[in-house]
């Protein structure tokens, strides 16, 4: 709850500061009411306007403002917040209150949506003290992430030049200065606006939305067992898959916990680069586009499950915490070193004062000795005989004093020697610090070389992957054409078989028709023969052969007995006679 409260306070601080127009630290009660109502709405907290009125109650001496807004904010809003609200909607509400009053009027190379995302990233990376700033180390981290996302090379010398020109009186940049730094394109020269926008969106997804990895893969269905392409998004405890990368049509989730596991699978069913995610209630078979993507997804999912087992935060949050702890440690070491230097300096000053005191005492002792010597010389002649014993005693005293002076001189030399040793230690300390700085520079040089080698290796790997993909596409095209030709051959063979069957059927029908024709032909020959015999008989008996004469004007008929024309009456008569004759025969 503490980290969530700190996260919310940063965005609310921007909104409150934007409402504080005269920068007096106070905002009118009406504006606080609107701000509180909006916060309760987006954070899904019940709003209690009576509590706000009671908190900022008026008395005879005027409004009671010494309570401040923070106690109300903590008690009635932040302590009631649950992790069930839309963080983007909350940040956008606070952003809307402060953007118009603070964003520079100078034209930027990024859109307003990109500036909003940089604002949210700033709140994530800024220090936990107010007014909010982002220190140079975090600025370098963010600019490196953006440069890598744009596919460019990090220019350390350019950033070092920027740090040299950095105001020594400032510990970091405000959010509006950071937006202006990124928006003026100083660290993204040669990149178009779309590339910069895509890089900002990628870093926003990683740092704010906790997107550890995303991309297209094929997923096997649980019911229909078909393979469908989906856009997968890996987060610290869930894998969501969508129809497309616009994230509009969500198809499902794979909930991850410490009991899940991910394993590689051999190729099957015409699918390659397979792996399986095993959960308690379900398993999910997934096919990556190539072996590299498969290994990347397996490592990412395995790392996520490992973090869940350890109860650790996402990698970027853990890295941010480590950077903050390292800065605190370096700051503590620097403060300790400064304290030790101050102690050494104070000790040196004390020793100098002691030396000065000893020198003064020696001078005073020498002065006293000279005066005593003078007195002794003045009285020596007068008191030589009388005070010979005293003279011996005086000599003895002088000898003791000389021994004391010699002892003090020896102590002074020892002290000077100790001071010299301290100065030597200080020089050695400076040399050690210089060696450490040189070692850091050498380490940075090696890291740059490693980064360049990794970049060259990455480009070569990308080229090999491109050739591999082209070869795979060519193989797939050839297989598709081969399958199409095979389908056409099968269709033609089927059509040929059907044509052969039709030909055989037609041959059979032709034979049957020929047989029928032969039968009809025979019947026709028999009928013709019979007709001819009957004509001969009729001609002989009836005298049908006669000259052609003009016919009757009545309707005439042509019969099978011959081409002669008969009237209806003649025909009936002829037919009657023929039937009688036929009956007698």
BAGUDO-483968 format. One record per residue (C-alpha): residue in one letter; x, y, z. Coordinates in nm, 3 decimals. Each point is the difference from the previous one (the first is absolute). Example, Ala and Ser with C-alpha at 12.3 -4.5 7.8 and 13.67 -1.06 7.14 Angstrom:
% BAGUDO-483968
A,1.230,-0.450,0.780
S,0.137,0.344,-0.066
% end
This chain:
% BAGUDO-483968
X,0.000,0.000,0.000
X,0.294,0.230,0.068
X,0.138,-0.021,-0.354
X,-0.348,0.050,-0.146
X,-0.051,0.306,0.220
X,0.335,0.146,-0.110
X,-0.091,-0.064,-0.363
X,-0.336,0.178,0.038
X,0.146,0.291,0.196
X,0.238,0.093,-0.283
X,-0.282,0.046,-0.253
X,-0.218,0.179,0.258
X,0.291,0.232,0.082
X,0.012,0.114,-0.363
X,-0.375,0.070,0.003
X,0.013,0.185,0.333
X,0.300,0.207,-0.114
X,-0.183,0.096,-0.319
X,-0.295,0.127,0.207
X,0.239,0.204,0.220
X,0.022,0.294,-0.240
X,0.187,0.243,0.229
X,0.232,-0.277,0.131
X,-0.095,0.074,0.360
X,-0.066,-0.364,0.089
X,-0.375,0.061,0.035
X,-0.297,-0.079,-0.224
X,-0.355,0.127,0.037
X,-0.253,-0.228,0.165
X,-0.220,-0.013,-0.313
X,0.291,-0.125,-0.209
X,0.086,-0.258,0.268
X,-0.361,-0.122,-0.011
X,0.020,-0.050,-0.377
X,0.340,-0.168,0.027
X,-0.118,-0.230,0.280
X,-0.316,-0.096,-0.190
X,0.200,-0.081,-0.315
X,0.252,-0.204,0.199
X,-0.275,-0.201,0.169
X,-0.161,-0.064,-0.338
X,0.309,-0.132,-0.181
X,0.130,-0.188,0.308
X,-0.345,-0.156,0.063
X,-0.015,0.130,0.359
X,-0.331,0.116,0.161
X,-0.004,0.378,0.008
X,-0.090,0.176,0.327
X,-0.042,0.377,-0.060
X,-0.104,0.053,0.362
X,0.340,-0.123,0.118
X,0.174,0.258,-0.219
X,-0.223,0.278,0.135
X,0.069,-0.113,0.356
X,0.373,-0.021,-0.068
X,0.014,0.357,-0.136
X,-0.262,0.146,0.231
X,-0.027,0.377,0.046
X,0.001,0.171,0.338
X,-0.025,0.359,0.120
X,0.366,0.063,-0.075
X,-0.017,-0.121,-0.361
X,0.063,-0.328,-0.179
X,0.201,-0.258,0.189
X,0.279,-0.080,-0.247
X,0.272,-0.122,0.233
X,-0.127,-0.359,-0.027
X,0.096,-0.016,-0.368
X,-0.135,-0.228,-0.273
X,0.229,-0.299,0.063
X,-0.176,-0.129,0.316
X,-0.334,0.003,-0.183
X,0.154,-0.161,-0.309
X,0.158,-0.278,0.206
X,-0.298,-0.073,0.222
X,-0.295,0.026,-0.238
X,0.150,-0.095,-0.339
X,0.342,-0.170,-0.005
X,-0.063,-0.235,0.296
X,-0.320,-0.123,-0.171
X,0.152,-0.063,-0.343
X,-0.002,-0.359,-0.123
X,0.196,-0.131,-0.296
X,-0.312,-0.012,-0.222
X,0.016,0.330,-0.185
X,0.130,0.098,-0.344
X,0.347,0.150,0.049
X,0.004,0.154,-0.347
X,-0.331,0.175,0.060
X,0.127,0.129,0.339
X,0.324,0.131,-0.150
X,-0.184,0.158,-0.292
X,-0.231,0.189,0.238
X,0.297,0.145,0.193
X,0.180,0.068,-0.328
X,-0.298,0.194,-0.136
X,0.007,0.234,0.303
X,0.368,0.091,-0.038
X,0.092,-0.029,-0.368
X,-0.145,0.326,-0.133
X,0.154,0.209,0.278
X,0.349,-0.146,-0.020
X,0.073,-0.139,-0.347
X,0.222,0.228,-0.204
X,-0.145,0.184,-0.297
X,0.305,-0.082,-0.214
X,-0.075,-0.252,-0.276
X,0.111,-0.352,0.092
X,0.082,-0.296,-0.222
X,-0.233,-0.226,0.201
X,-0.378,-0.014,0.033
X,-0.200,0.090,0.309
X,-0.068,-0.371,0.058
X,0.378,-0.061,0.003
X,0.049,0.284,0.250
X,-0.261,-0.163,0.224
X,0.189,-0.330,-0.010
X,0.329,0.177,0.081
X,-0.178,0.171,0.291
X,-0.111,-0.339,0.139
X,0.351,-0.146,-0.052
X,0.146,0.302,0.184
X,-0.223,-0.073,0.302
X,0.126,-0.359,-0.005
X,0.372,0.091,-0.018
X,0.002,0.319,0.210
X,0.141,0.020,0.353
X,-0.231,-0.042,0.299
X,0.035,0.360,0.115
X,-0.175,0.323,-0.089
X,0.014,0.200,-0.217
X,0.030,-0.299,-0.234
X,0.316,-0.024,-0.212
X,0.173,-0.267,-0.207
X,0.373,-0.035,0.064
X,0.259,-0.023,-0.282
X,0.048,-0.377,0.051
X,-0.371,-0.065,-0.063
X,0.001,0.244,-0.295
X,0.286,-0.200,-0.152
X,-0.191,-0.326,0.065
X,-0.316,0.134,-0.170
X,0.186,0.147,-0.300
X,0.187,-0.329,-0.046
X,-0.329,-0.194,0.002
X,-0.150,0.238,-0.258
X,0.311,-0.019,-0.221
X,-0.002,-0.382,0.010
X,-0.373,-0.004,-0.082
X,0.065,0.229,-0.300
X,0.276,-0.233,-0.120
X,0.271,0.265,0.034
X,0.337,0.002,0.174
X,0.045,0.161,0.339
X,0.227,0.308,-0.012
X,0.167,0.008,0.341
X,0.224,0.295,-0.090
X,-0.301,0.211,-0.092
X,-0.166,-0.079,0.334
X,0.323,0.073,0.190
X,0.010,0.339,-0.174
X,-0.361,0.054,0.110
X,0.092,-0.084,0.361
X,0.295,0.241,-0.012
X,-0.235,0.282,-0.104
X,-0.248,-0.108,0.269
X,-0.071,0.266,0.259
X,0.212,-0.079,0.306
X,-0.262,0.155,0.223
X,-0.260,-0.257,-0.113
X,-0.017,-0.365,0.103
X,-0.216,-0.101,-0.299
X,-0.268,0.101,-0.252
X,-0.368,0.065,0.054
X,-0.254,-0.189,-0.211
X,-0.054,0.296,-0.233
X,0.374,0.040,-0.054
X,0.024,-0.374,-0.075
X,-0.286,0.023,-0.253
X,0.171,0.296,-0.167
X,0.334,-0.189,-0.006
X,-0.155,-0.301,-0.177
X,-0.240,0.207,-0.210
X,0.268,0.224,-0.154
X,0.162,-0.309,-0.162
X,0.349,0.069,0.138
X,0.058,-0.372,0.073
X,-0.207,-0.137,-0.294
X,0.153,0.176,-0.299
X,-0.070,-0.176,-0.329
X,-0.312,-0.174,0.135
X,-0.346,0.085,-0.131
X,-0.293,0.079,0.230
X,-0.162,-0.340,-0.051
X,0.319,-0.183,0.108
X,0.035,0.219,0.311
X,-0.368,-0.053,0.083
X,0.033,-0.379,-0.037
X,0.308,0.004,0.226
X,-0.182,0.203,0.268
X,-0.296,-0.240,-0.019
X,0.231,-0.304,0.032
X,0.176,0.140,0.308
X,-0.340,0.104,0.146
X,-0.133,-0.355,-0.046
X,0.306,-0.149,0.172
X,0.040,0.240,0.294
X,-0.363,0.099,0.070
X,-0.221,-0.280,-0.136
X,0.249,-0.271,0.113
X,0.009,-0.153,-0.351
X,0.295,-0.241,0.015
X,-0.040,-0.129,-0.359
X,-0.255,0.014,-0.283
X,-0.037,-0.128,-0.356
X,-0.196,-0.216,-0.246
X,-0.012,-0.380,0.043
X,-0.232,-0.287,-0.099
X,-0.223,-0.155,0.270
X,-0.179,-0.336,-0.013
X,-0.367,0.011,0.095
X,-0.140,-0.212,0.287
X,-0.330,-0.091,-0.170
X,0.046,0.016,-0.377
X,0.373,-0.090,0.014
X,0.078,0.249,-0.275
X,0.301,0.233,-0.008
X,-0.063,0.375,0.011
X,0.240,0.293,-0.001
X,-0.026,0.216,0.313
X,0.185,0.302,0.147
X,0.145,-0.112,0.336
X,0.086,0.242,0.285
X,0.209,-0.131,0.295
X,-0.036,0.175,0.336
X,0.136,-0.098,0.346
X,-0.287,-0.240,0.080
X,-0.206,-0.037,-0.318
X,0.026,-0.059,-0.376
X,-0.283,0.164,-0.195
X,-0.066,-0.071,-0.368
X,-0.191,0.221,-0.244
X,-0.113,-0.006,-0.364
X,0.244,0.280,-0.091
X,0.268,0.219,0.152
X,-0.252,0.285,0.046
X,-0.121,-0.196,0.311
X,-0.365,0.070,-0.082
X,-0.135,-0.355,-0.029
X,0.124,-0.209,0.295
X,-0.037,-0.378,-0.044
X,0.121,-0.134,0.333
X,0.257,-0.011,0.281
X,0.257,-0.249,0.124
X,0.030,0.050,0.376
X,0.354,-0.067,0.124
X,0.097,-0.111,0.349
X,0.283,-0.186,0.168
X,-0.152,-0.338,-0.102
X,0.011,0.073,-0.375
X,0.278,-0.120,-0.228
X,0.105,0.041,-0.363
X,0.154,-0.274,-0.214
X,0.121,-0.038,-0.358
X,-0.186,-0.239,-0.235
X,0.116,-0.184,-0.314
X,-0.150,0.099,-0.336
X,-0.334,-0.164,-0.080
X,-0.318,0.049,-0.209
X,0.202,0.210,-0.245
X,0.081,0.253,0.274
X,0.352,0.094,0.101
X,0.162,0.183,0.292
X,-0.258,-0.135,0.247
X,-0.007,0.041,0.376
X,-0.262,-0.064,0.267
X,-0.106,0.196,0.309
X,-0.133,-0.228,0.274
X,-0.232,0.146,0.263
X,-0.201,-0.173,0.269
X,-0.325,-0.019,-0.197
X,0.111,0.042,-0.364
X,0.288,-0.038,-0.242
X,0.069,0.230,-0.293
X,0.186,-0.109,-0.316
X,0.166,0.291,-0.182
X,0.206,0.024,-0.319
X,0.260,0.277,-0.042
X,0.109,0.140,-0.335
X,0.359,-0.127,0.031
X,0.235,-0.171,0.245
X,0.143,0.326,0.131
X,-0.346,0.136,0.088
X,-0.086,-0.336,0.157
X,0.305,0.007,0.230
X,-0.061,0.367,0.087
X,-0.361,-0.071,0.103
X,0.098,-0.311,0.197
X,0.271,0.194,0.189
X,-0.233,0.296,0.065
X,-0.284,-0.221,0.133
X,0.240,-0.210,0.207
X,0.154,0.313,0.153
X,-0.347,0.136,0.079
X,-0.101,-0.325,0.176
X,0.333,0.002,0.190
X,-0.067,0.356,0.119
X,-0.348,-0.109,0.114
X,0.155,-0.284,0.200
X,0.244,0.241,0.165
X,-0.268,0.266,0.050
X,0.224,0.254,-0.175
X,-0.129,0.310,-0.185
X,0.032,0.038,-0.380
X,0.359,0.039,-0.129
X,-0.027,0.371,-0.086
X,-0.144,0.084,0.344
X,0.268,-0.205,0.173
X,0.265,0.173,-0.213
X,-0.143,0.341,0.093
X,0.015,-0.093,0.370
X,0.360,-0.120,-0.038
X,0.097,0.325,-0.171
X,-0.159,0.203,0.280
X,0.174,-0.211,0.265
X,0.332,0.039,-0.185
X,-0.047,0.378,-0.015
X,-0.077,0.006,0.373
X,0.307,-0.212,0.069
X,0.225,0.222,-0.214
X,-0.147,0.309,0.163
X,0.060,-0.145,0.346
X,0.357,-0.093,-0.098
X,0.057,0.349,-0.137
X,-0.141,0.157,0.316
X,0.218,-0.231,0.210
X,0.306,0.095,-0.205
X,-0.082,0.369,0.037
X,-0.047,-0.052,0.373
X,0.338,-0.173,0.026
X,0.162,0.278,-0.199
X,-0.157,0.257,0.229
X,0.123,-0.194,0.304
X,0.351,-0.018,-0.150
X,-0.013,0.369,-0.076
X,-0.121,0.078,0.352
X,0.270,-0.223,0.146
X,0.258,0.172,-0.217
X,-0.121,0.339,0.115
X,0.015,-0.117,0.360
X,0.353,-0.126,-0.048
X,0.097,0.330,-0.162
X,-0.144,0.182,0.298
X,0.191,-0.231,0.235
X,0.321,0.061,-0.194
X,-0.060,0.371,0.011
X,-0.054,-0.022,0.377
X,0.319,-0.202,0.045
X,0.194,0.248,-0.217
X,-0.129,0.289,0.209
X,0.092,-0.183,0.318
X,0.349,-0.064,-0.138
X,0.036,0.364,-0.096
X,-0.117,0.106,0.343
X,0.238,-0.247,0.163
X,0.287,0.127,-0.218
X,-0.089,0.358,0.083
X,-0.007,-0.080,0.370
X,0.329,-0.185,-0.030
X,0.158,0.301,-0.174
X,-0.123,0.234,0.270
X,0.125,-0.227,0.272
X,0.332,-0.033,-0.183
X,0.024,0.376,-0.017
X,-0.074,0.037,0.371
X,0.247,-0.273,0.074
X,0.272,0.179,-0.202
X,-0.079,0.327,0.170
X,0.031,-0.151,0.346
X,0.272,-0.251,-0.086
X,0.292,0.233,0.074
X,-0.151,0.121,0.323
X,-0.112,-0.336,0.125
X,0.265,-0.225,-0.157
X,0.183,-0.078,0.317
X,-0.299,0.016,0.228
X,-0.234,-0.198,-0.216
X,0.230,-0.255,-0.162
X,-0.219,-0.271,0.133
X,-0.299,0.183,-0.141
X,0.178,0.027,-0.331
X,0.042,-0.374,-0.016
X,-0.362,-0.043,0.086
X,-0.094,0.249,-0.274
X,0.207,-0.192,-0.250
X,-0.175,-0.315,0.100
X,-0.339,0.168,-0.042
X,0.101,0.130,-0.342
X,0.107,-0.347,-0.105
X,-0.338,-0.138,0.104
X,-0.173,0.272,-0.195
X,0.210,-0.081,-0.307
X,-0.096,-0.365,0.035
X,-0.365,0.101,0.017
X,0.041,0.215,-0.310
X,0.169,-0.289,-0.181
X,-0.283,-0.231,0.108
X,-0.261,0.250,-0.123
X,0.189,0.032,-0.328
X,0.000,-0.381,-0.037
X,-0.374,-0.010,0.068
X,-0.048,0.276,-0.256
X,0.194,-0.199,-0.261
X,-0.207,-0.311,0.077
X,-0.320,0.199,-0.038
X,0.120,0.150,-0.330
X,0.084,-0.353,-0.114
X,-0.355,-0.113,0.087
X,-0.142,0.296,-0.191
X,0.216,-0.101,-0.299
X,-0.130,-0.359,0.029
X,-0.359,0.130,0.004
X,0.072,0.208,-0.310
X,0.150,-0.309,-0.170
X,-0.310,-0.201,0.095
X,-0.218,0.275,-0.147
X,0.200,-0.008,-0.326
X,-0.028,-0.380,-0.012
X,-0.376,0.031,0.055
X,-0.023,0.242,-0.291
X,0.204,-0.240,-0.215
X,-0.232,-0.287,0.097
X,-0.304,0.210,-0.095
X,0.166,0.087,-0.332
X,0.076,-0.371,-0.061
X,-0.363,-0.084,0.078
X,-0.121,0.266,-0.246
X,0.236,-0.132,-0.268
X,-0.123,-0.356,0.069
X,-0.359,0.118,-0.043
X,0.096,0.163,-0.333
X,0.174,-0.322,-0.112
X,-0.306,-0.200,0.102
X,-0.224,0.235,-0.198
X,0.232,-0.039,-0.305
X,-0.021,-0.380,0.026
X,-0.378,0.021,0.041
X,-0.023,0.216,-0.314
X,0.212,-0.254,-0.191
X,-0.222,-0.284,0.124
X,-0.311,0.196,-0.097
X,0.142,0.061,-0.348
X,0.091,-0.369,-0.039
X,-0.348,-0.102,0.122
X,-0.157,0.244,-0.244
X,0.206,-0.143,-0.289
X,-0.092,-0.352,0.107
X,-0.365,0.103,0.023
X,0.011,0.149,-0.351
X,0.163,-0.316,-0.137
X,-0.257,-0.214,0.178
X,-0.277,0.218,-0.144
X,0.147,-0.042,-0.351
X,0.023,-0.378,0.045
X,-0.358,-0.005,0.131
X,-0.107,0.201,-0.305
X,0.169,-0.248,-0.236
X,-0.157,-0.288,0.194
X,-0.346,0.157,-0.021
X,0.044,0.058,-0.376
X,0.104,-0.363,-0.043
X,-0.298,-0.117,0.207
X,-0.234,0.219,-0.204
X,0.145,-0.139,-0.325
X,-0.042,-0.356,0.129
X,-0.357,0.077,0.108
X,-0.074,0.157,-0.341
X,0.144,-0.306,-0.181
X,-0.200,-0.235,0.221
X,-0.316,0.202,-0.065
X,0.059,-0.011,-0.378
X,0.076,-0.372,0.021
X,-0.322,-0.057,0.195
X,-0.195,0.206,-0.256
X,0.144,-0.203,-0.291
X,-0.080,-0.323,0.187
X,-0.359,0.119,0.050
X,-0.029,0.091,-0.369
X,0.142,-0.341,-0.100
X,-0.255,-0.176,0.224
X,-0.282,0.210,-0.147
X,0.114,-0.076,-0.356
X,0.036,-0.371,0.077
X,-0.350,-0.002,0.146
X,-0.133,0.186,-0.306
X,0.184,-0.248,-0.229
X,-0.152,-0.295,0.186
X,-0.344,0.155,-0.030
X,0.061,0.062,-0.375
X,0.115,-0.364,-0.046
X,-0.311,-0.119,0.180
X,-0.215,0.224,-0.220
X,0.186,-0.127,-0.310
X,-0.058,-0.362,0.105
X,-0.366,0.082,0.063
X,-0.027,0.166,-0.342
X,0.175,-0.299,-0.161
X,-0.249,-0.233,0.168
X,-0.290,0.220,-0.107
X,0.146,0.017,-0.353
X,0.020,-0.381,-0.015
X,-0.356,-0.026,0.131
X,-0.114,0.260,-0.253
X,0.186,-0.188,-0.276
X,-0.165,-0.325,0.103
X,-0.339,0.176,0.004
X,0.086,0.150,-0.339
X,0.086,-0.346,-0.141
X,-0.328,-0.139,0.141
X,-0.199,0.291,-0.142
X,0.188,-0.033,-0.327
X,-0.091,-0.371,-0.022
X,-0.360,0.077,0.091
X,-0.003,0.274,-0.263
X,0.141,-0.241,-0.262
X,-0.264,-0.257,0.096
X,-0.273,0.265,-0.010
X,0.133,0.129,-0.334
X,0.002,-0.352,-0.140
X,-0.350,-0.061,0.124
X,-0.117,0.335,-0.136
X,0.151,-0.075,-0.340
X,-0.165,-0.343,-0.013
X,-0.329,0.153,0.099
X,0.031,0.269,-0.266
X,0.069,-0.261,-0.263
X,-0.299,-0.199,0.109
X,-0.228,0.302,0.007
X,0.124,0.108,-0.340
X,-0.070,-0.337,-0.146
X,-0.344,-0.045,0.147
X,-0.138,0.346,0.012
X,0.161,0.156,-0.303
X,0.147,0.285,0.199
X,0.260,0.075,-0.261
X,-0.159,0.256,-0.223
X,0.071,0.327,-0.157
X,0.009,0.304,0.213
X,-0.315,0.195,-0.044
X,-0.117,0.324,0.137
X,-0.135,-0.056,0.345
X,-0.328,0.094,0.145
X,-0.051,0.341,0.143
X,-0.099,-0.166,0.324
X,0.262,-0.040,0.277
X,0.251,-0.269,-0.093
X,0.202,-0.236,0.215
X,0.339,-0.167,-0.049
X,0.035,-0.344,0.156
X,0.273,-0.262,0.031
X,-0.139,-0.189,-0.302
X,0.163,0.234,-0.239
X,0.031,0.353,-0.120
X,-0.346,0.002,-0.163
X,-0.253,0.241,0.134
X,-0.335,-0.126,0.125
X,-0.314,0.160,0.119
X,-0.137,-0.087,0.335
X,-0.274,-0.214,-0.152
X,0.245,-0.186,-0.225
X,0.231,-0.061,0.285
X,-0.276,-0.143,0.219
X,-0.107,-0.224,-0.283
X,0.354,-0.118,-0.062
X,0.055,-0.065,0.368
X,-0.326,-0.198,0.026
X,0.094,-0.220,-0.299
X,0.351,-0.056,0.135
X,-0.132,-0.109,0.341
X,-0.247,-0.246,-0.162
X,0.278,-0.143,-0.213
X,0.230,-0.023,0.300
X,-0.269,-0.187,0.191
X,-0.050,-0.254,-0.276
X,0.367,-0.073,-0.025
% end
